[in-house]
């Protein structure tokens, strides 16, 4: 039975919601480090959010992002997961290393440097999508025994993210599952309150864990010093660990504003190609083509080096100023609509794919997910698997 489309099931609405949360968080002004947001940037973010809301409303009225249950064939899932584990262990052998063990030994582990070319992209994206699709099946199931089996295979799909110490993969899996949950619930108001409470608790825990990484009392206040917390915040009753959440939510936009304030953009003939390659194409492709075409990333001006993410719009501004930001916004609309066009609602992978698009929209406020090789390629999996559902739609249109 279908459930009416909800706001958090609509990626157009979510774009505005995500940026609204960022702007509200930024307005708290807990750090003296961050620059004041310019009128132009606020107008751009609010204006693009309104445009997305108008587009999203048309989809919402058509009940386009409605939820429906799905069944999964675990026989095929077992085979695919087994093959992926083989590929994963081939990567461990090739690297002579298991990242989680290096991290536990205190040797450090950079998952961005781990893995075989292309093989790693397949492994990360396939495991992530399988987890999200299995969670959709779990939410759809009413049989206790089937739910237990699904939980086991979900954990097996999630375990590689721990072995690879890939926090981005882990986060995308949980966010994708969260969006499916929000699309499936009937009592949305209560669920939103619950989600808000859980999110606040997670943010507080996130800050506490950050403090526990240091042993001294002075070390535990290090984030307040690095983030230049205001005296008002230090003297307030707000728990210090929440400053971690503020910094991580607000710093990408601070870096974007700092780039706008201080970067000098000298236009070049290859700017449009540079913008396309480094702001709209996954890194697994761009890092190989960029060198052969004589292109390089434009420099984003960070407020400080240790807060080094800058939202989806910073590099486009460094490349082509406001034109670059606007073109990436147009690409965002194009990306959503084209992806949805290639994923008919009759496909069992439709809901999982919408959840993935929502993860991209949410995470774009922190960094550019369009170029992240562990995110957009995931959508190629359901698009490929949905071809047989797309062909009848094409036939009906052109019959």
ROTOR-947921 format. One line per field, with one value per residue (C-alpha): x, z, y. Coordinates in steps of 0.5 Angstrom, whole numbers, padded with zeros to 4 digits. Example, Ala and Ser with C-alpha at 12.3 -4.5 7.8 and 13.67 -1.06 7.14 Angstrom:
2
X <- 0025;0027
Z <- 0016;0014
Y <- -0009;-0002
This chain:
399
X <- 0000;0003;0004;0004;0010;0013;0018;0024;0023;0023;0030;0028;0025;0031;0036;0033;0032;0039;0041;0036;0039;0046;0044;0041;0047;0051;0047;0049;0055;0059;0066;0070;0074;0068;0067;0060;0056;0055;0048;0050;0051;0045;0041;0044;0042;0035;0034;0036;0032;0026;0027;0028;0022;0017;0020;0019;0012;0010;0013;0010;0003;0004;0005;0012;0016;0011;0014;0012;0014;0019;0021;0029;0031;0037;0039;0042;0044;0049;0052;0054;0056;0060;0064;0065;0068;0073;0074;0075;0080;0084;0085;0087;0092;0095;0095;0099;0094;0087;0086;0082;0088;0093;0088;0087;0095;0095;0099;0094;0089;0087;0082;0082;0089;0087;0084;0085;0083;0076;0075;0075;0070;0066;0066;0065;0059;0056;0056;0053;0047;0046;0046;0041;0036;0036;0034;0028;0027;0027;0022;0018;0018;0013;0015;0020;0024;0025;0027;0033;0036;0036;0039;0045;0046;0045;0051;0055;0054;0056;0062;0067;0066;0069;0074;0076;0075;0071;0067;0064;0061;0059;0055;0052;0049;0046;0043;0040;0037;0034;0031;0028;0025;0022;0019;0016;0013;0006;0006;0011;0011;0012;0018;0021;0021;0024;0029;0031;0032;0036;0040;0042;0044;0048;0051;0053;0056;0060;0063;0064;0068;0072;0074;0075;0081;0085;0087;0088;0083;0087;0086;0079;0078;0082;0076;0074;0081;0082;0075;0076;0069;0066;0066;0059;0059;0064;0060;0053;0050;0050;0055;0062;0061;0056;0061;0064;0057;0057;0064;0063;0056;0058;0065;0064;0060;0065;0070;0066;0065;0072;0073;0068;0071;0079;0080;0082;0079;0083;0078;0082;0079;0079;0074;0068;0071;0075;0068;0065;0071;0072;0065;0061;0065;0066;0074;0075;0074;0077;0083;0085;0083;0085;0092;0092;0088;0093;0087;0088;0083;0082;0084;0079;0081;0080;0079;0084;0087;0084;0077;0078;0071;0068;0061;0059;0059;0066;0071;0066;0066;0074;0073;0068;0065;0058;0057;0060;0056;0050;0052;0053;0046;0043;0047;0044;0037;0039;0042;0036;0031;0035;0036;0029;0028;0032;0029;0021;0017;0015;0023;0024;0030;0026;0026;0033;0035;0031;0034;0041;0039;0037;0044;0047;0043;0044;0052;0053;0052;0059;0063;0062;0058;0058;0065;0066;0067;0063;0057;0054;0057;0052;0046;0049;0047;0040;0039;0043;0038;0032;0033;0028;0023;0024;0024;0016;0015;0019;0015;0008;0011;0013;0008
Z <- 0000;-0002;0003;0001;-0001;0005;0005;0007;0001;-0004;-0006;-0008;-0001;0002;-0001;0002;0009;0009;0007;0012;0018;0016;0015;0022;0025;0022;0025;0032;0032;0037;0033;0032;0027;0021;0017;0017;0011;0005;0003;-0004;-0001;0003;-0003;-0007;-0002;0000;-0008;-0010;-0004;-0006;-0014;-0011;-0007;-0013;-0017;-0011;-0010;-0017;-0015;-0009;-0011;-0016;-0010;-0014;-0008;-0005;-0001;-0003;0000;-0004;-0003;-0004;-0007;-0002;-0006;-0011;-0005;-0002;-0009;-0010;-0003;-0003;-0010;-0007;0000;-0005;-0009;-0002;0001;-0006;-0004;0003;0000;-0005;0000;0005;0010;0013;0015;0021;0024;0022;0026;0032;0032;0032;0025;0022;0016;0010;0007;0001;-0001;0000;-0005;-0013;-0018;-0020;-0016;-0010;-0013;-0015;-0008;-0004;-0008;-0009;-0001;0000;-0004;-0002;0005;0003;-0001;0004;0009;0005;0005;0012;0013;0008;0011;0016;0018;0024;0021;0014;0018;0022;0016;0013;0019;0018;0011;0013;0018;0013;0008;0013;0016;0010;0012;0019;0016;0011;0016;0011;0016;0009;0007;0014;0014;0007;0009;0016;0012;0007;0012;0015;0009;0008;0015;0014;0007;0010;0017;0017;0024;0021;0026;0032;0028;0026;0034;0035;0029;0032;0039;0037;0032;0038;0042;0037;0036;0043;0043;0037;0041;0048;0043;0040;0047;0050;0044;0049;0056;0059;0061;0057;0051;0052;0051;0045;0040;0043;0042;0035;0033;0037;0041;0043;0050;0050;0048;0054;0059;0057;0059;0053;0053;0050;0046;0042;0039;0035;0032;0030;0027;0023;0020;0020;0017;0010;0009;0013;0008;0002;0004;0005;-0002;-0004;0000;-0002;-0008;-0015;-0021;-0027;-0033;-0037;-0044;-0040;-0034;-0037;-0038;-0031;-0028;-0031;-0030;-0023;-0020;-0024;-0025;-0020;-0018;-0021;-0028;-0027;-0024;-0030;-0035;-0031;-0032;-0039;-0041;-0037;-0032;-0024;-0019;-0017;-0010;-0005;0001;0008;0014;0017;0015;0020;0017;0010;0007;0003;0001;-0006;-0009;-0006;-0012;-0017;-0015;-0015;-0022;-0025;-0019;-0019;-0026;-0023;-0017;-0021;-0027;-0021;-0018;-0025;-0026;-0019;-0022;-0028;-0024;-0020;-0026;-0030;-0025;-0024;-0031;-0031;-0025;-0027;-0020;-0022;-0021;-0014;-0013;-0014;-0006;-0005;-0011;-0008;-0001;-0004;-0008;-0001;0002;-0004;-0003;0005;0004;-0001;0004;0007;0001;-0007;-0007;-0014;-0015;-0009;-0012;-0006;-0008;-0015;-0018;-0013;-0017;-0023;-0020;-0019;-0026;-0029;-0026;-0027;-0035;-0036;-0032;-0036;-0043;-0042;-0040;-0047;-0051;-0048;-0049;-0057;-0059
Y <- 0000;0007;0012;0020;0023;0027;0033;0029;0024;0030;0031;0038;0040;0037;0042;0048;0044;0042;0050;0053;0048;0051;0058;0058;0054;0059;0065;0062;0066;0061;0062;0069;0065;0065;0071;0074;0072;0076;0079;0076;0069;0069;0071;0065;0060;0062;0064;0057;0054;0057;0055;0048;0048;0050;0045;0040;0042;0040;0033;0033;0035;0029;0024;0022;0020;0016;0010;0002;-0004;-0009;-0016;-0018;-0025;-0027;-0032;-0027;-0023;-0028;-0029;-0022;-0021;-0027;-0024;-0017;-0020;-0024;-0017;-0014;-0019;-0018;-0011;-0013;-0017;-0012;-0007;-0011;-0008;-0008;-0001;-0002;-0006;0000;0005;0001;0000;0008;0008;0012;0010;0014;0010;0015;0012;0005;0000;-0002;0003;0002;-0005;-0001;0004;-0002;-0005;0001;0003;-0004;-0006;0001;0000;-0007;-0005;0001;-0004;-0009;-0004;-0002;-0010;-0010;-0004;-0008;-0015;-0017;-0024;-0024;-0030;-0026;-0020;-0024;-0026;-0019;-0016;-0021;-0019;-0012;-0013;-0017;-0011;-0006;-0009;-0008;0000;-0002;-0006;-0001;0005;0008;0013;0016;0010;0008;0015;0015;0008;0010;0017;0013;0008;0014;0017;0010;0010;0017;0016;0009;0012;0014;0019;0023;0029;0024;0021;0028;0029;0023;0024;0031;0028;0022;0027;0032;0026;0024;0031;0031;0024;0026;0032;0028;0023;0028;0031;0024;0023;0028;0026;0033;0038;0043;0038;0037;0045;0045;0045;0051;0054;0052;0054;0061;0060;0067;0069;0068;0061;0059;0063;0060;0054;0050;0044;0045;0038;0041;0046;0040;0040;0047;0047;0042;0044;0051;0051;0049;0055;0059;0057;0058;0065;0066;0064;0069;0074;0073;0069;0073;0069;0070;0067;0062;0059;0052;0054;0051;0044;0045;0047;0041;0036;0038;0040;0035;0028;0023;0023;0016;0019;0027;0025;0021;0026;0032;0031;0029;0035;0040;0042;0043;0044;0051;0053;0054;0059;0056;0060;0055;0049;0044;0045;0043;0042;0047;0045;0044;0051;0053;0050;0053;0060;0059;0057;0062;0066;0066;0064;0057;0057;0058;0053;0047;0049;0048;0041;0039;0040;0036;0031;0030;0030;0025;0020;0020;0019;0013;0010;0008;0008;0001;-0001;-0004;0000;0007;0008;0006;0011;0017;0016;0016;0022;0025;0023;0027;0033;0033;0032;0037;0043;0040;0038;0036;0029;0029;0028;0023;0016;0013;0016;0018;0011;0008;0010;0007;0000;0001;0005;-0001;-0006;-0002;-0002;-0008;-0003;0003;-0001;-0002;0006;0008;0003;0006;0013;0012;0007
